[in-house]
Amino acid sequence: MRANRRKLVGVVVSDKGDKTIVVQVERLVKHPLLKKYVKKRKKFMAHDPNNDCKMGDKVEIVESRPLSARKRWHLVRIIEKAK
């Protein structure tokens, strides 16, 4: 069995590449001085072997071995389809 891998949930912001999606993950971080919560965003490229995802879908991705120069994540499931 594989080691515990990081799982992230985010929204697909691009599905232009073949078998590749770009997922934007948003998290809340407390500002050290202002004590206010700030949204931090980061984009991850993930492997979508069947080209199932479309822009706006909410998906879960998991860490994997390097698949290309910038792609190190794999699609686990589509949580919610875009409207």
PyMOL Python script that loads the backbone (N, CA, C, O; Angstrom):
from pymol import cmd

cmd.read_pdbstr("""\
ATOM      1  N   MET A   1       0.829  -1.183   0.000  1.00  0.00           N
ATOM      2  CA  MET A   1       0.000   0.000   0.000  1.00  0.00           C
ATOM      3  C   MET A   1       0.876   1.250   0.000  1.00  0.00           C
ATOM      4  O   MET A   1       1.950   1.274   0.601  1.00  0.00           O
ATOM      5  N   ARG A   2       0.396   2.285  -0.685  1.00  0.00           N
ATOM      6  CA  ARG A   2       1.167   3.518  -0.784  1.00  0.00           C
ATOM      7  C   ARG A   2       1.133   4.291   0.533  1.00  0.00           C
ATOM      8  O   ARG A   2       0.239   4.113   1.360  1.00  0.00           O
ATOM      9  N   ALA A   3       2.131   5.148   0.698  1.00  0.00           N
ATOM     10  CA  ALA A   3       2.169   6.010   1.881  1.00  0.00           C
ATOM     11  C   ALA A   3       1.029   7.018   1.810  1.00  0.00           C
ATOM     12  O   ALA A   3       0.438   7.229   0.751  1.00  0.00           O
ATOM     13  N   ASN A   4       0.727   7.638   2.951  1.00  0.00           N
ATOM     14  CA  ASN A   4      -0.310   8.667   2.956  1.00  0.00           C
ATOM     15  C   ASN A   4       0.115   9.818   2.062  1.00  0.00           C
ATOM     16  O   ASN A   4       1.205  10.372   2.209  1.00  0.00           O
ATOM     17  N   ARG A   5      -0.765  10.169   1.133  1.00  0.00           N
ATOM     18  CA  ARG A   5      -0.465  11.234   0.191  1.00  0.00           C
ATOM     19  C   ARG A   5      -1.368  12.421   0.445  1.00  0.00           C
ATOM     20  O   ARG A   5      -2.490  12.268   0.929  1.00  0.00           O
ATOM     21  N   ARG A   6      -0.874  13.611   0.116  1.00  0.00           N
ATOM     22  CA  ARG A   6      -1.670  14.820   0.279  1.00  0.00           C
ATOM     23  C   ARG A   6      -2.864  14.791  -0.657  1.00  0.00           C
ATOM     24  O   ARG A   6      -2.738  14.431  -1.828  1.00  0.00           O
ATOM     25  N   LYS A   7      -4.020  15.172  -0.140  1.00  0.00           N
ATOM     26  CA  LYS A   7      -5.222  15.306  -0.952  1.00  0.00           C
ATOM     27  C   LYS A   7      -5.675  16.746  -0.866  1.00  0.00           C
ATOM     28  O   LYS A   7      -5.688  17.333   0.216  1.00  0.00           O
ATOM     29  N   LEU A   8      -6.047  17.318  -1.996  1.00  0.00           N
ATOM     30  CA  LEU A   8      -6.526  18.697  -2.028  1.00  0.00           C
ATOM     31  C   LEU A   8      -7.847  18.755  -2.786  1.00  0.00           C
ATOM     32  O   LEU A   8      -8.109  17.931  -3.662  1.00  0.00           O
ATOM     33  N   VAL A   9      -8.669  19.728  -2.443  1.00  0.00           N
ATOM     34  CA  VAL A   9      -9.932  19.968  -3.136  1.00  0.00           C
ATOM     35  C   VAL A   9      -9.874  21.363  -3.720  1.00  0.00           C
ATOM     36  O   VAL A   9      -9.519  22.323  -3.036  1.00  0.00           O
ATOM     37  N   GLY A  10     -10.230  21.467  -5.008  1.00  0.00           N
ATOM     38  CA  GLY A  10     -10.196  22.763  -5.658  1.00  0.00           C
ATOM     39  C   GLY A  10     -11.125  22.814  -6.859  1.00  0.00           C
ATOM     40  O   GLY A  10     -11.884  21.881  -7.120  1.00  0.00           O
ATOM     41  N   VAL A  11     -11.050  23.924  -7.583  1.00  0.00           N
ATOM     42  CA  VAL A  11     -11.913  24.165  -8.740  1.00  0.00           C
ATOM     43  C   VAL A  11     -11.051  24.160 -10.001  1.00  0.00           C
ATOM     44  O   VAL A  11      -9.958  24.725 -10.016  1.00  0.00           O
ATOM     45  N   VAL A  12     -11.552  23.518 -11.058  1.00  0.00           N
ATOM     46  CA  VAL A  12     -10.839  23.465 -12.331  1.00  0.00           C
ATOM     47  C   VAL A  12     -10.942  24.843 -12.998  1.00  0.00           C
ATOM     48  O   VAL A  12     -12.038  25.341 -13.255  1.00  0.00           O
ATOM     49  N   VAL A  13      -9.777  25.448 -13.272  1.00  0.00           N
ATOM     50  CA  VAL A  13      -9.760  26.757 -13.924  1.00  0.00           C
ATOM     51  C   VAL A  13      -9.338  26.656 -15.385  1.00  0.00           C
ATOM     52  O   VAL A  13      -9.501  27.612 -16.142  1.00  0.00           O
ATOM     53  N   SER A  14      -8.794  25.504 -15.790  1.00  0.00           N
ATOM     54  CA  SER A  14      -8.430  25.309 -17.191  1.00  0.00           C
ATOM     55  C   SER A  14      -8.447  23.826 -17.528  1.00  0.00           C
ATOM     56  O   SER A  14      -7.986  22.994 -16.746  1.00  0.00           O
ATOM     57  N   ASP A  15      -8.993  23.499 -18.720  1.00  0.00           N
ATOM     58  CA  ASP A  15      -8.970  22.116 -19.195  1.00  0.00           C
ATOM     59  C   ASP A  15      -8.476  22.079 -20.645  1.00  0.00           C
ATOM     60  O   ASP A  15      -8.857  21.198 -21.416  1.00  0.00           O
ATOM     61  N   LYS A  16      -7.631  23.037 -21.001  1.00  0.00           N
ATOM     62  CA  LYS A  16      -7.166  23.185 -22.383  1.00  0.00           C
ATOM     63  C   LYS A  16      -6.215  22.063 -22.812  1.00  0.00           C
ATOM     64  O   LYS A  16      -6.263  21.613 -23.956  1.00  0.00           O
ATOM     65  N   GLY A  17      -5.354  21.614 -21.898  1.00  0.00           N
ATOM     66  CA  GLY A  17      -4.375  20.597 -22.251  1.00  0.00           C
ATOM     67  C   GLY A  17      -5.016  19.229 -22.407  1.00  0.00           C
ATOM     68  O   GLY A  17      -6.064  18.955 -21.822  1.00  0.00           O
ATOM     69  N   ASP A  18      -4.380  18.366 -23.202  1.00  0.00           N
ATOM     70  CA  ASP A  18      -4.872  17.008 -23.382  1.00  0.00           C
ATOM     71  C   ASP A  18      -4.516  16.190 -22.146  1.00  0.00           C
ATOM     72  O   ASP A  18      -3.341  16.062 -21.802  1.00  0.00           O
ATOM     73  N   LYS A  19      -5.531  15.634 -21.475  1.00  0.00           N
ATOM     74  CA  LYS A  19      -5.371  14.824 -20.264  1.00  0.00           C
ATOM     75  C   LYS A  19      -4.747  15.615 -19.113  1.00  0.00           C
ATOM     76  O   LYS A  19      -4.126  15.035 -18.223  1.00  0.00           O
ATOM     77  N   THR A  20      -4.915  16.940 -19.134  1.00  0.00           N
ATOM     78  CA  THR A  20      -4.372  17.790 -18.086  1.00  0.00           C
ATOM     79  C   THR A  20      -5.413  18.819 -17.674  1.00  0.00           C
ATOM     80  O   THR A  20      -6.108  19.386 -18.516  1.00  0.00           O
ATOM     81  N   ILE A  21      -5.514  19.054 -16.364  1.00  0.00           N
ATOM     82  CA  ILE A  21      -6.376  20.117 -15.850  1.00  0.00           C
ATOM     83  C   ILE A  21      -5.543  20.991 -14.916  1.00  0.00           C
ATOM     84  O   ILE A  21      -4.553  20.537 -14.341  1.00  0.00           O
ATOM     85  N   VAL A  22      -5.952  22.235 -14.773  1.00  0.00           N
ATOM     86  CA  VAL A  22      -5.327  23.133 -13.810  1.00  0.00           C
ATOM     87  C   VAL A  22      -6.357  23.380 -12.715  1.00  0.00           C
ATOM     88  O   VAL A  22      -7.461  23.855 -12.983  1.00  0.00           O
ATOM     89  N   VAL A  23      -5.985  23.052 -11.480  1.00  0.00           N
ATOM     90  CA  VAL A  23      -6.889  23.140 -10.336  1.00  0.00           C
ATOM     91  C   VAL A  23      -6.409  24.251  -9.408  1.00  0.00           C
ATOM     92  O   VAL A  23      -5.250  24.280  -8.996  1.00  0.00           O
ATOM     93  N   GLN A  24      -7.331  25.173  -9.087  1.00  0.00           N
ATOM     94  CA  GLN A  24      -7.011  26.247  -8.146  1.00  0.00           C
ATOM     95  C   GLN A  24      -7.527  25.867  -6.766  1.00  0.00           C
ATOM     96  O   GLN A  24      -8.720  25.630  -6.580  1.00  0.00           O
ATOM     97  N   VAL A  25      -6.608  25.812  -5.795  1.00  0.00           N
ATOM     98  CA  VAL A  25      -6.943  25.442  -4.428  1.00  0.00           C
ATOM     99  C   VAL A  25      -6.891  26.708  -3.578  1.00  0.00           C
ATOM    100  O   VAL A  25      -5.924  27.468  -3.621  1.00  0.00           O
ATOM    101  N   GLU A  26      -7.958  26.913  -2.803  1.00  0.00           N
ATOM    102  CA  GLU A  26      -8.066  28.109  -1.975  1.00  0.00           C
ATOM    103  C   GLU A  26      -8.031  27.699  -0.512  1.00  0.00           C
ATOM    104  O   GLU A  26      -8.652  26.709  -0.127  1.00  0.00           O
ATOM    105  N   ARG A  27      -7.302  28.466   0.312  1.00  0.00           N
ATOM    106  CA  ARG A  27      -7.255  28.181   1.742  1.00  0.00           C
ATOM    107  C   ARG A  27      -7.263  29.501   2.510  1.00  0.00           C
ATOM    108  O   ARG A  27      -6.872  30.544   1.986  1.00  0.00           O
ATOM    109  N   LEU A  28      -7.714  29.433   3.756  1.00  0.00           N
ATOM    110  CA  LEU A  28      -7.757  30.617   4.601  1.00  0.00           C
ATOM    111  C   LEU A  28      -6.564  30.600   5.548  1.00  0.00           C
ATOM    112  O   LEU A  28      -6.290  29.590   6.197  1.00  0.00           O
ATOM    113  N   VAL A  29      -5.850  31.739   5.624  1.00  0.00           N
ATOM    114  CA  VAL A  29      -4.679  31.869   6.471  1.00  0.00           C
ATOM    115  C   VAL A  29      -4.849  33.112   7.333  1.00  0.00           C
ATOM    116  O   VAL A  29      -5.230  34.168   6.828  1.00  0.00           O
ATOM    117  N   LYS A  30      -4.576  32.998   8.600  1.00  0.00           N
ATOM    118  CA  LYS A  30      -4.699  34.142   9.507  1.00  0.00           C
ATOM    119  C   LYS A  30      -3.481  35.053   9.351  1.00  0.00           C
ATOM    120  O   LYS A  30      -2.342  34.600   9.467  1.00  0.00           O
ATOM    121  N   HIS A  31      -3.722  36.327   9.090  1.00  0.00           N
ATOM    122  CA  HIS A  31      -2.644  37.299   8.931  1.00  0.00           C
ATOM    123  C   HIS A  31      -1.959  37.491  10.291  1.00  0.00           C
ATOM    124  O   HIS A  31      -2.637  37.699  11.297  1.00  0.00           O
ATOM    125  N   PRO A  32      -0.614  37.423  10.329  1.00  0.00           N
ATOM    126  CA  PRO A  32       0.074  37.466  11.620  1.00  0.00           C
ATOM    127  C   PRO A  32      -0.090  38.785  12.381  1.00  0.00           C
ATOM    128  O   PRO A  32      -0.124  38.781  13.611  1.00  0.00           O
ATOM    129  N   LEU A  33      -0.192  39.906  11.672  1.00  0.00           N
ATOM    130  CA  LEU A  33      -0.291  41.203  12.339  1.00  0.00           C
ATOM    131  C   LEU A  33      -1.739  41.669  12.497  1.00  0.00           C
ATOM    132  O   LEU A  33      -2.137  42.140  13.562  1.00  0.00           O
ATOM    133  N   LEU A  34      -2.512  41.533  11.432  1.00  0.00           N
ATOM    134  CA  LEU A  34      -3.879  42.051  11.429  1.00  0.00           C
ATOM    135  C   LEU A  34      -4.889  41.093  12.054  1.00  0.00           C
ATOM    136  O   LEU A  34      -6.015  41.493  12.350  1.00  0.00           O
ATOM    137  N   LYS A  35      -4.498  39.821  12.262  1.00  0.00           N
ATOM    138  CA  LYS A  35      -5.380  38.793  12.832  1.00  0.00           C
ATOM    139  C   LYS A  35      -6.660  38.608  12.017  1.00  0.00           C
ATOM    140  O   LYS A  35      -7.708  38.248  12.553  1.00  0.00           O
ATOM    141  N   LYS A  36      -6.557  38.857  10.735  1.00  0.00           N
ATOM    142  CA  LYS A  36      -7.698  38.739   9.836  1.00  0.00           C
ATOM    143  C   LYS A  36      -7.431  37.562   8.896  1.00  0.00           C
ATOM    144  O   LYS A  36      -6.285  37.314   8.523  1.00  0.00           O
ATOM    145  N   TYR A  37      -8.485  36.839   8.515  1.00  0.00           N
ATOM    146  CA  TYR A  37      -8.297  35.703   7.619  1.00  0.00           C
ATOM    147  C   TYR A  37      -8.220  36.171   6.173  1.00  0.00           C
ATOM    148  O   TYR A  37      -9.071  36.928   5.706  1.00  0.00           O
ATOM    149  N   VAL A  38      -7.183  35.706   5.468  1.00  0.00           N
ATOM    150  CA  VAL A  38      -6.921  36.092   4.089  1.00  0.00           C
ATOM    151  C   VAL A  38      -6.975  34.839   3.224  1.00  0.00           C
ATOM    152  O   VAL A  38      -6.483  33.786   3.628  1.00  0.00           O
ATOM    153  N   LYS A  39      -7.574  34.945   2.029  1.00  0.00           N
ATOM    154  CA  LYS A  39      -7.631  33.810   1.101  1.00  0.00           C
ATOM    155  C   LYS A  39      -6.311  33.699   0.349  1.00  0.00           C
ATOM    156  O   LYS A  39      -5.845  34.663  -0.260  1.00  0.00           O
ATOM    157  N   LYS A  40      -5.725  32.526   0.399  1.00  0.00           N
ATOM    158  CA  LYS A  40      -4.523  32.236  -0.381  1.00  0.00           C
ATOM    159  C   LYS A  40      -4.919  31.251  -1.462  1.00  0.00           C
ATOM    160  O   LYS A  40      -5.650  30.297  -1.198  1.00  0.00           O
ATOM    161  N   ARG A  41      -4.439  31.475  -2.685  1.00  0.00           N
ATOM    162  CA  ARG A  41      -4.767  30.596  -3.813  1.00  0.00           C
ATOM    163  C   ARG A  41      -3.494  30.053  -4.431  1.00  0.00           C
ATOM    164  O   ARG A  41      -2.474  30.739  -4.493  1.00  0.00           O
ATOM    165  N   LYS A  42      -3.568  28.800  -4.891  1.00  0.00           N
ATOM    166  CA  LYS A  42      -2.453  28.210  -5.609  1.00  0.00           C
ATOM    167  C   LYS A  42      -2.995  27.284  -6.688  1.00  0.00           C
ATOM    168  O   LYS A  42      -4.015  26.623  -6.497  1.00  0.00           O
ATOM    169  N   LYS A  43      -2.304  27.244  -7.822  1.00  0.00           N
ATOM    170  CA  LYS A  43      -2.733  26.399  -8.932  1.00  0.00           C
ATOM    171  C   LYS A  43      -1.847  25.170  -9.022  1.00  0.00           C
ATOM    172  O   LYS A  43      -0.629  25.244  -8.863  1.00  0.00           O
ATOM    173  N   PHE A  44      -2.489  24.035  -9.282  1.00  0.00           N
ATOM    174  CA  PHE A  44      -1.786  22.770  -9.458  1.00  0.00           C
ATOM    175  C   PHE A  44      -2.210  22.158 -10.787  1.00  0.00           C
ATOM    176  O   PHE A  44      -3.389  22.191 -11.139  1.00  0.00           O
ATOM    177  N   MET A  45      -1.253  21.599 -11.526  1.00  0.00           N
ATOM    178  CA  MET A  45      -1.570  20.863 -12.748  1.00  0.00           C
ATOM    179  C   MET A  45      -1.772  19.403 -12.365  1.00  0.00           C
ATOM    180  O   MET A  45      -0.962  18.821 -11.644  1.00  0.00           O
ATOM    181  N   ALA A  46      -2.863  18.818 -12.856  1.00  0.00           N
ATOM    182  CA  ALA A  46      -3.205  17.442 -12.481  1.00  0.00           C
ATOM    183  C   ALA A  46      -3.516  16.622 -13.724  1.00  0.00           C
ATOM    184  O   ALA A  46      -3.938  17.150 -14.754  1.00  0.00           O
ATOM    185  N   HIS A  47      -3.297  15.313 -13.600  1.00  0.00           N
ATOM    186  CA  HIS A  47      -3.538  14.385 -14.703  1.00  0.00           C
ATOM    187  C   HIS A  47      -4.998  13.934 -14.694  1.00  0.00           C
ATOM    188  O   HIS A  47      -5.500  13.439 -13.684  1.00  0.00           O
ATOM    189  N   ASP A  48      -5.669  14.111 -15.827  1.00  0.00           N
ATOM    190  CA  ASP A  48      -7.067  13.698 -16.007  1.00  0.00           C
ATOM    191  C   ASP A  48      -7.092  12.720 -17.190  1.00  0.00           C
ATOM    192  O   ASP A  48      -7.284  13.145 -18.329  1.00  0.00           O
ATOM    193  N   PRO A  49      -6.900  11.415 -16.936  1.00  0.00           N
ATOM    194  CA  PRO A  49      -6.682  10.461 -18.034  1.00  0.00           C
ATOM    195  C   PRO A  49      -7.829  10.359 -19.038  1.00  0.00           C
ATOM    196  O   PRO A  49      -7.584  10.064 -20.208  1.00  0.00           O
ATOM    197  N   ASN A  50      -9.080  10.596 -18.615  1.00  0.00           N
ATOM    198  CA  ASN A  50     -10.217  10.440 -19.531  1.00  0.00           C
ATOM    199  C   ASN A  50     -10.789  11.761 -20.027  1.00  0.00           C
ATOM    200  O   ASN A  50     -11.828  11.774 -20.687  1.00  0.00           O
ATOM    201  N   ASN A  51     -10.127  12.868 -19.721  1.00  0.00           N
ATOM    202  CA  ASN A  51     -10.622  14.202 -20.091  1.00  0.00           C
ATOM    203  C   ASN A  51     -12.070  14.406 -19.633  1.00  0.00           C
ATOM    204  O   ASN A  51     -12.891  14.929 -20.387  1.00  0.00           O
ATOM    205  N   ASP A  52     -12.382  13.995 -18.397  1.00  0.00           N
ATOM    206  CA  ASP A  52     -13.739  14.101 -17.858  1.00  0.00           C
ATOM    207  C   ASP A  52     -14.066  15.505 -17.361  1.00  0.00           C
ATOM    208  O   ASP A  52     -15.214  15.942 -17.448  1.00  0.00           O
ATOM    209  N   CYS A  53     -13.071  16.209 -16.843  1.00  0.00           N
ATOM    210  CA  CYS A  53     -13.303  17.489 -16.172  1.00  0.00           C
ATOM    211  C   CYS A  53     -13.511  18.634 -17.142  1.00  0.00           C
ATOM    212  O   CYS A  53     -12.921  18.682 -18.222  1.00  0.00           O
ATOM    213  N   LYS A  54     -14.368  19.558 -16.725  1.00  0.00           N
ATOM    214  CA  LYS A  54     -14.602  20.802 -17.457  1.00  0.00           C
ATOM    215  C   LYS A  54     -14.350  21.964 -16.507  1.00  0.00           C
ATOM    216  O   LYS A  54     -14.265  21.770 -15.294  1.00  0.00           O
ATOM    217  N   MET A  55     -14.229  23.165 -17.050  1.00  0.00           N
ATOM    218  CA  MET A  55     -13.998  24.350 -16.223  1.00  0.00           C
ATOM    219  C   MET A  55     -15.133  24.534 -15.227  1.00  0.00           C
ATOM    220  O   MET A  55     -16.303  24.393 -15.581  1.00  0.00           O
ATOM    221  N   GLY A  56     -14.789  24.848 -13.982  1.00  0.00           N
ATOM    222  CA  GLY A  56     -15.789  25.087 -12.958  1.00  0.00           C
ATOM    223  C   GLY A  56     -16.112  23.871 -12.109  1.00  0.00           C
ATOM    224  O   GLY A  56     -16.783  24.005 -11.086  1.00  0.00           O
ATOM    225  N   ASP A  57     -15.653  22.683 -12.504  1.00  0.00           N
ATOM    226  CA  ASP A  57     -15.897  21.478 -11.708  1.00  0.00           C
ATOM    227  C   ASP A  57     -15.109  21.543 -10.398  1.00  0.00           C
ATOM    228  O   ASP A  57     -13.978  22.030 -10.362  1.00  0.00           O
ATOM    229  N   LYS A  58     -15.725  21.045  -9.323  1.00  0.00           N
ATOM    230  CA  LYS A  58     -15.030  20.922  -8.042  1.00  0.00           C
ATOM    231  C   LYS A  58     -14.454  19.512  -7.992  1.00  0.00           C
ATOM    232  O   LYS A  58     -15.193  18.537  -8.125  1.00  0.00           O
ATOM    233  N   VAL A  59     -13.134  19.393  -7.801  1.00  0.00           N
ATOM    234  CA  VAL A  59     -12.469  18.087  -7.887  1.00  0.00           C
ATOM    235  C   VAL A  59     -11.556  17.847  -6.690  1.00  0.00           C
ATOM    236  O   VAL A  59     -11.175  18.768  -5.967  1.00  0.00           O
ATOM    237  N   GLU A  60     -11.222  16.569  -6.513  1.00  0.00           N
ATOM    238  CA  GLU A  60     -10.242  16.171  -5.507  1.00  0.00           C
ATOM    239  C   GLU A  60      -9.030  15.622  -6.232  1.00  0.00           C
ATOM    240  O   GLU A  60      -9.160  14.783  -7.124  1.00  0.00           O
ATOM    241  N   ILE A  61      -7.835  16.101  -5.848  1.00  0.00           N
ATOM    242  CA  ILE A  61      -6.602  15.630  -6.473  1.00  0.00           C
ATOM    243  C   ILE A  61      -5.679  15.066  -5.400  1.00  0.00           C
ATOM    244  O   ILE A  61      -5.782  15.419  -4.225  1.00  0.00           O
ATOM    245  N   VAL A  62      -4.781  14.190  -5.821  1.00  0.00           N
ATOM    246  CA  VAL A  62      -3.855  13.547  -4.888  1.00  0.00           C
ATOM    247  C   VAL A  62      -2.448  13.606  -5.472  1.00  0.00           C
ATOM    248  O   VAL A  62      -2.265  13.586  -6.689  1.00  0.00           O
ATOM    249  N   GLU A  63      -1.458  13.678  -4.586  1.00  0.00           N
ATOM    250  CA  GLU A  63      -0.062  13.720  -5.009  1.00  0.00           C
ATOM    251  C   GLU A  63       0.316  12.436  -5.735  1.00  0.00           C
ATOM    252  O   GLU A  63      -0.185  11.360  -5.407  1.00  0.00           O
ATOM    253  N   SER A  64       1.204  12.552  -6.725  1.00  0.00           N
ATOM    254  CA  SER A  64       1.691  11.362  -7.428  1.00  0.00           C
ATOM    255  C   SER A  64       3.130  11.602  -7.872  1.00  0.00           C
ATOM    256  O   SER A  64       3.725  12.636  -7.570  1.00  0.00           O
ATOM    257  N   ARG A  65       3.664  10.649  -8.579  1.00  0.00           N
ATOM    258  CA  ARG A  65       5.031  10.812  -9.098  1.00  0.00           C
ATOM    259  C   ARG A  65       5.015  11.888 -10.184  1.00  0.00           C
ATOM    260  O   ARG A  65       3.946  12.202 -10.707  1.00  0.00           O
ATOM    261  N   PRO A  66       6.159  12.459 -10.536  1.00  0.00           N
ATOM    262  CA  PRO A  66       6.187  13.455 -11.614  1.00  0.00           C
ATOM    263  C   PRO A  66       5.749  12.852 -12.943  1.00  0.00           C
ATOM    264  O   PRO A  66       6.314  11.860 -13.402  1.00  0.00           O
ATOM    265  N   LEU A  67       4.728  13.466 -13.560  1.00  0.00           N
ATOM    266  CA  LEU A  67       4.208  12.989 -14.841  1.00  0.00           C
ATOM    267  C   LEU A  67       4.727  13.838 -16.001  1.00  0.00           C
ATOM    268  O   LEU A  67       4.753  13.385 -17.145  1.00  0.00           O
ATOM    269  N   SER A  68       5.139  15.068 -15.701  1.00  0.00           N
ATOM    270  CA  SER A  68       5.771  15.950 -16.683  1.00  0.00           C
ATOM    271  C   SER A  68       6.547  16.998 -15.907  1.00  0.00           C
ATOM    272  O   SER A  68       6.737  16.863 -14.698  1.00  0.00           O
ATOM    273  N   ALA A  69       6.994  18.035 -16.586  1.00  0.00           N
ATOM    274  CA  ALA A  69       7.814  19.055 -15.929  1.00  0.00           C
ATOM    275  C   ALA A  69       7.082  19.742 -14.784  1.00  0.00           C
ATOM    276  O   ALA A  69       7.694  20.060 -13.764  1.00  0.00           O
ATOM    277  N   ARG A  70       5.775  19.976 -14.935  1.00  0.00           N
ATOM    278  CA  ARG A  70       5.022  20.705 -13.912  1.00  0.00           C
ATOM    279  C   ARG A  70       3.857  19.920 -13.319  1.00  0.00           C
ATOM    280  O   ARG A  70       3.161  20.425 -12.439  1.00  0.00           O
ATOM    281  N   LYS A  71       3.637  18.711 -13.782  1.00  0.00           N
ATOM    282  CA  LYS A  71       2.463  17.932 -13.367  1.00  0.00           C
ATOM    283  C   LYS A  71       2.862  16.853 -12.356  1.00  0.00           C
ATOM    284  O   LYS A  71       3.567  15.901 -12.689  1.00  0.00           O
ATOM    285  N   ARG A  72       2.390  17.026 -11.101  1.00  0.00           N
ATOM    286  CA  ARG A  72       2.705  16.075 -10.041  1.00  0.00           C
ATOM    287  C   ARG A  72       1.478  15.665  -9.256  1.00  0.00           C
ATOM    288  O   ARG A  72       1.607  15.177  -8.134  1.00  0.00           O
ATOM    289  N   TRP A  73       0.297  15.847  -9.807  1.00  0.00           N
ATOM    290  CA  TRP A  73      -0.957  15.525  -9.138  1.00  0.00           C
ATOM    291  C   TRP A  73      -1.822  14.687 -10.060  1.00  0.00           C
ATOM    292  O   TRP A  73      -1.664  14.724 -11.280  1.00  0.00           O
ATOM    293  N   HIS A  74      -2.741  13.928  -9.468  1.00  0.00           N
ATOM    294  CA  HIS A  74      -3.608  13.009 -10.206  1.00  0.00           C
ATOM    295  C   HIS A  74      -5.055  13.249  -9.763  1.00  0.00           C
ATOM    296  O   HIS A  74      -5.316  13.439  -8.575  1.00  0.00           O
ATOM    297  N   LEU A  75      -5.976  13.241 -10.695  1.00  0.00           N
ATOM    298  CA  LEU A  75      -7.395  13.402 -10.372  1.00  0.00           C
ATOM    299  C   LEU A  75      -7.915  12.162  -9.655  1.00  0.00           C
ATOM    300  O   LEU A  75      -7.719  11.042 -10.128  1.00  0.00           O
ATOM    301  N   VAL A  76      -8.587  12.359  -8.498  1.00  0.00           N
ATOM    302  CA  VAL A  76      -9.183  11.240  -7.760  1.00  0.00           C
ATOM    303  C   VAL A  76     -10.655  11.113  -8.146  1.00  0.00           C
ATOM    304  O   VAL A  76     -11.111  10.043  -8.548  1.00  0.00           O
ATOM    305  N   ARG A  77     -11.398  12.226  -8.018  1.00  0.00           N
ATOM    306  CA  ARG A  77     -12.826  12.199  -8.338  1.00  0.00           C
ATOM    307  C   ARG A  77     -13.336  13.608  -8.566  1.00  0.00           C
ATOM    308  O   ARG A  77     -12.739  14.595  -8.135  1.00  0.00           O
ATOM    309  N   ILE A  78     -14.466  13.665  -9.260  1.00  0.00           N
ATOM    310  CA  ILE A  78     -15.165  14.926  -9.468  1.00  0.00           C
ATOM    311  C   ILE A  78     -16.222  15.007  -8.373  1.00  0.00           C
ATOM    312  O   ILE A  78     -17.125  14.173  -8.314  1.00  0.00           O
ATOM    313  N   ILE A  79     -16.107  16.009  -7.509  1.00  0.00           N
ATOM    314  CA  ILE A  79     -17.033  16.161  -6.394  1.00  0.00           C
ATOM    315  C   ILE A  79     -18.350  16.767  -6.885  1.00  0.00           C
ATOM    316  O   ILE A  79     -19.433  16.313  -6.515  1.00  0.00           O
ATOM    317  N   GLU A  80     -18.238  17.800  -7.724  1.00  0.00           N
ATOM    318  CA  GLU A  80     -19.424  18.511  -8.174  1.00  0.00           C
ATOM    319  C   GLU A  80     -19.175  19.047  -9.582  1.00  0.00           C
ATOM    320  O   GLU A  80     -18.165  19.702  -9.841  1.00  0.00           O
ATOM    321  N   LYS A  81     -20.109  18.759 -10.482  1.00  0.00           N
ATOM    322  CA  LYS A  81     -20.006  19.245 -11.858  1.00  0.00           C
ATOM    323  C   LYS A  81     -20.376  20.715 -11.929  1.00  0.00           C
ATOM    324  O   LYS A  81     -21.176  21.189 -11.122  1.00  0.00           O
ATOM    325  N   ALA A  82     -19.804  21.447 -12.885  1.00  0.00           N
ATOM    326  CA  ALA A  82     -20.147  22.853 -13.084  1.00  0.00           C
ATOM    327  C   ALA A  82     -21.554  22.963 -13.643  1.00  0.00           C
ATOM    328  O   ALA A  82     -22.028  22.066 -14.341  1.00  0.00           O
ATOM    329  N   LYS A  83     -22.209  24.052 -13.335  1.00  0.00           N
ATOM    330  CA  LYS A  83     -23.570  24.259 -13.802  1.00  0.00           C
ATOM    331  C   LYS A  83     -23.605  24.724 -15.227  1.00  0.00           C
ATOM    332  O   LYS A  83     -24.683  24.946 -15.778  1.00  0.00           O
TER     333      LYS A  83
END
""", "prot")
cmd.dss("prot")
cmd.show_as("cartoon", "prot")
cmd.util.cbc("prot")
cmd.orient("prot")
